[in-house]
Every structure is written in C-alpha cells, then in structure tokens.
Amino acid sequence: SAVISQKPSRDICQRGTSLTIQCQVDSQVTMMFWYRQQPGQSLTLIATANQGSEATYESGFVIDKFPISRPNLTFSTLTVSNMSPEDSSIYLCSVPGSGGTEAFFGQGTRLTVV
Amino acid sequence: AQKVTQAQTEISVVEKEDVTLDCVYETRDTTYYLFWYKQPPSGELVFLIRRNSFDEQNEISGRYSWNFQKSTSSFNFTITASQVVDSAVYFCAARSTDSNYQLIWGAGTKLIIKP
C-alpha cells in the first residue's frame, strides 16, 4: 500500500481567504485524486491530477476555485480559493495502489471556514 | 453507469453483537471491482477489502467477513462480536475495471457500537 502524507490535518480559515493542501506520496504515481467530503456526506471527486498536464475537473468544480498543482510524480497540492462556509469539508487526496485496483487515501484535511 | 446503494444510514448495536452492513450495486460492466472502506472519527479512509467481479468467494479476515453475491448484486459486510473500536462510517464503493480508477461511492453507513 502507498503511504500518503497530507497536510494540514485541519484548519480554521476566514471566509475570503485561500488554503493550500499538500499531498505527498512515498512512491511515484501517475494519477492522484482529490475528493471533497461535506459533513455527513459521501465522497465527491473534485479532480484528477496528472503529472505534466492540466488537472481534469469533475462537473461542478472549476480550476479558479480549486487550482491543483502536480509538479512531480510524488506530490500534489489543492488550493481552496476565496473560501466560504460552504467549503467546510474534509478534503482527501488519493492514489491507486501498486496493483492499480484499490485506492489509498491521505489522512484528510478537515477544513472549517468561519 | 454505476450506482452503489447503502440503504442503512445508521446502525447502533451493543458491543459483542454481530452486525451486517448492506451494499447493493448496479452496473452494466461485465468486470468490475467492489470495495469496503472504514472512516473512523479521525477522518482518514482505511481500505478494508477489494473483490473482483469474477471472484465470488466469500472472505473472512478475523472478525470481518464479506458476502459477495452477483445474483443479487450485493456485497455485504459482517462484523462478528463487534467492539467499540469498530464504531465508524463504512463506505462501499465500486469501479469498472476499465475506468480511470474513479470510484463510485455509496452514501455510507454510520456504525455505532455501544459498550
């Protein structure tokens, strides 16, 4: 299984500000995924981050609001921009396992916007 | 298109009781994967099991067991002799073997184990 380090683990932010979440993997992976989990809800895929190309965003998510960087095969960042209380969620990064079947997740970032 | 249904929103049992979490999936794919994940209160998602669509063997791991039945499109998860540490939200998920690793998630079942 992959070891994924996600930072910060939690944060409380003021509305209108931005937060950048980092995800570091202990092995090289082609694809990294960013999810949002709103309170009491299931996971929703925000985007797929591929190294060397633009991230692919799911319906309802836009690059201006959730810019993603993928500078190399072990690291990615997700920025939540111009935050509002509706952005309060757990944000999780994920990578496929070495067998390419199951997905592994970082510890999550619990974001509260006040 | 795929869909995963976890009809049980919340289950509460007393410690040492057995509990089964239901998962029903819909898919037109001929080959697919099914998964169970555990999310404790700390928030991280812990992978529990993967099942391939062509392998209907049930699996047991300690107090955990999984019953996969293609005839009823179900992939149920049973915890035997539950413990307080089993309290968490459990998610069932699916994906096509052809998909770009994208998972279809159930809504999750919150399991509360009372001492």
Chai-1 contact restraints between the chains, C-beta under 6 A:
chainA,res_idxA,chainB,res_idxB,connection_type,confidence,min_distance_angstrom,max_distance_angstrom,comment,restraint_id
A,S42,B,W105,contact,1.0,0.0,6.0,A-B,restraint_1
A,S42,B,A107,contact,1.0,0.0,6.0,A-B,restraint_2
A,S42,B,G108,contact,1.0,0.0,6.0,A-B,restraint_3
A,L43,B,W105,contact,1.0,0.0,6.0,A-B,restraint_4
A,I90,B,G43,contact,1.0,0.0,6.0,A-B,restraint_5
A,P96,B,Y101,contact,1.0,0.0,6.0,A-B,restraint_6
A,T101,B,Y33,contact,1.0,0.0,6.0,A-B,restraint_7
A,T101,B,R50,contact,1.0,0.0,6.0,A-B,restraint_8
A,E102,B,F47,contact,1.0,0.0,6.0,A-B,restraint_9
A,E102,B,R50,contact,1.0,0.0,6.0,A-B,restraint_10
A,F105,B,L45,contact,1.0,0.0,6.0,A-B,restraint_11
A,Q107,B,E44,contact,1.0,0.0,6.0,A-B,restraint_12
A,G108,B,G43,contact,1.0,0.0,6.0,A-B,restraint_13
A,G108,B,E44,contact,1.0,0.0,6.0,A-B,restraint_14
A,R110,B,G43,contact,1.0,0.0,6.0,A-B,restraint_15
